[in-house]
């Protein structure tokens, strides 16, 4: 063969190898789950394997947004439900109590301005009644903010807990404290060792 004929043939051959070597980067392979035949023992990782559910965190957050504590029940953390209701219920109780006190001092202040006798006559001045109203108004606002904060924390907790339930925690990865004595200086070295098992 002549070199002029060899060059296009070589180019065509390289182009063919290049086309064969490329893979489709957008192709998605579906994983196949192999079940153990009867009579064989499954390994610890196969027993603990749960399929990844990408929508579990979103469902848990949605359930907690609809009814506080429902996302925790969905995640299987029922023991958190009383804490959530205490965290939301206590600020609601204080809001109601501060609202009653605010109304009490406000009505007494209005009666005093109208020239009528009120329950705090001779005990609290006009300035004291105004200060009490401001105090209870501020306490009501703080109670609302704390209740909203616990409500938001309930949603965040359900979402994060659902994410962490699907996190693979195995013995293949460990973090251990480490104590080492330097042979040359005689000083002790403290640290952590991170171990991977493949």
C-alpha positions in Angstrom: 0.0 0.0 0.0 1.1 3.5 -0.7 1.4 6.0 2.1 -1.4 8.1 0.6 -3.8 5.2 0.9 -2.6 4.2 4.3 -3.2 7.6 5.9 -7.0 7.8 5.2 -7.3 4.1 6.3 -5.5 4.8 9.5 -7.6 7.9 10.1 -10.8 5.9 9.5 -9.6 3.2 11.9 -8.8 5.6 14.7 -12.2 7.3 14.2 -13.9 4.0 14.5 -12.1 3.2 17.8 -13.0 6.6 19.1 -16.7 6.1 18.4 -16.7 2.7 20.0 -14.9 3.9 23.1 -17.3 6.7 23.9 -20.2 6.0 26.3 -23.5 7.7 26.5 -23.2 10.0 29.6 -27.0 10.4 29.8 -27.9 6.8 30.0 -29.3 5.6 33.3 -28.9 2.1 34.5 -31.6 0.6 36.7 -30.1 -1.3 39.6 -31.1 -4.9 39.9 -31.7 -6.4 43.3 -30.6 -10.0 43.7 -32.4 -11.9 46.3 -30.8 -14.7 48.2 -32.0 -18.2 47.3 -33.6 -20.1 50.1 -31.3 -21.7 52.6 -28.4 -19.2 52.2 -27.6 -16.7 54.9 -27.7 -13.0 54.0 -24.9 -10.8 55.1 -25.5 -8.1 57.8 -25.4 -5.3 55.1 -28.0 -7.2 53.0 -30.3 -7.6 56.1 -30.0 -3.9 56.9 -30.5 -2.8 53.3 -33.5 -0.5 52.7 -34.1 1.0 49.3 -33.4 4.7 49.1 -36.6 6.7 49.1 -35.8 10.2 47.8 -39.2 11.5 48.8 -39.1 10.4 52.4 -37.6 13.7 53.8 -40.2 15.8 51.8 -43.1 13.6 53.0 -41.9 13.9 56.6 -41.6 17.7 56.4 -45.0 18.0 54.7 -46.6 15.8 57.4 -45.1 17.9 60.1 -46.2 21.1 58.5 -49.8 19.9 58.3 -49.9 18.5 61.9 -46.9 19.0 64.2 -45.5 15.6 65.2 -46.9 13.7 62.3 -43.6 13.7 60.5 -41.9 12.3 63.6 -44.5 9.5 63.7 -43.8 8.9 60.0 -40.1 8.6 60.8 -40.8 6.2 63.7 -39.6 8.7 66.3 -42.8 8.8 68.4 -41.0 9.8 71.6 -40.4 13.3 70.1 -44.1 14.0 69.8 -44.7 15.0 73.4 -41.6 17.3 73.2 -43.0 19.0 70.2 -46.4 19.6 71.7 -44.8 20.9 74.9 -42.6 23.2 72.9 -45.6 24.6 71.0 -48.1 24.3 73.8 -46.2 26.1 76.6 -45.7 29.4 74.5 -49.4 29.2 73.6 -50.3 28.9 77.3 -48.1 32.0 78.1 -49.7 33.9 75.2 -53.2 33.3 76.5 -52.1 34.2 80.1 -50.3 37.4 79.0 -53.3 38.4 76.8 -55.6 38.1 79.8 -53.2 40.2 82.0 -52.9 42.7 79.1 -56.7 43.1 78.8 -57.0 43.4 82.6 -54.5 46.3 82.8 -55.8 47.9 79.6 -59.4 47.9 80.9 -58.2 49.4 84.2 -56.3 52.1 82.4 -59.3 52.9 80.2 -61.6 53.1 83.3 -59.1 55.4 84.9 -59.0 57.7 81.9 -62.8 57.8 81.9 -62.8 58.9 85.5 -64.2 55.6 86.9 -63.0 53.5 89.7 -60.7 50.6 88.7 -59.3 47.5 90.6 -55.8 49.1 90.9 -56.9 52.4 92.3 -54.4 53.7 94.8 -52.1 50.7 94.1 -50.6 51.4 90.7 -50.1 54.8 89.0 -51.1 55.7 85.4 -47.5 55.2 84.4 -47.4 51.7 86.0 -50.6 50.7 84.1 -49.0 51.8 80.8 -45.7 49.9 81.6 -47.7 46.8 82.6 -49.5 46.9 79.2 -46.3 47.2 77.3 -44.7 44.4 79.3 -47.6 42.0 78.6 -47.8 43.0 75.0 -44.0 42.3 74.6 -44.5 38.9 76.4 -47.3 38.0 74.0 -45.1 38.8 71.0 -42.3 36.7 72.4 -44.6 33.8 73.1 -45.8 33.9 69.5 -42.2 33.9 68.2 -41.2 31.0 70.4 -44.3 28.9 69.3 -43.5 29.7 65.6 -39.9 28.8 66.2 -40.8 25.4 67.7 -43.2 24.8 64.8 -40.4 25.4 62.3 -38.0 23.3 64.3 -40.6 20.5 64.2 -40.6 20.6 60.4 -36.8 20.8 60.1 -36.3 17.9 62.6 -38.7 15.7 60.6 -36.8 16.5 57.4 -33.3 16.0 58.8 -34.3 12.8 60.6 -35.7 11.3 57.4 -32.5 12.1 55.6 -30.3 10.6 58.4 -32.4 7.4 58.5 -31.3 6.7 54.9 -27.7 7.4 55.7 -25.4 4.3 55.6 -23.9 3.8 59.0 -21.6 0.7 58.9 -18.4 -0.5 60.5 -16.5 0.3 57.3 -16.0 3.8 58.4 -14.8 4.7 61.9 -13.3 7.6 63.8 -11.3 6.8 66.8 -9.2 8.9 69.3 -5.5 8.2 69.0 -2.7 8.6 71.5 0.9 8.2 70.2 4.2 8.7 71.9 6.9 10.3 69.7 10.0 8.1 69.8 12.5 10.9 69.3 11.3 13.6 71.6 9.4 11.5 74.2 6.3 13.8 73.9 2.8 12.5 73.6 0.7 13.3 70.5 -3.0 13.3 70.6 -5.3 13.1 67.6 -8.0 11.2 65.7 -7.6 8.4 63.2 -10.1 7.9 60.4 -10.3 4.4 59.1 -11.8 3.2 55.8 -12.5 -0.4 55.0 -13.0 -1.2 51.3 
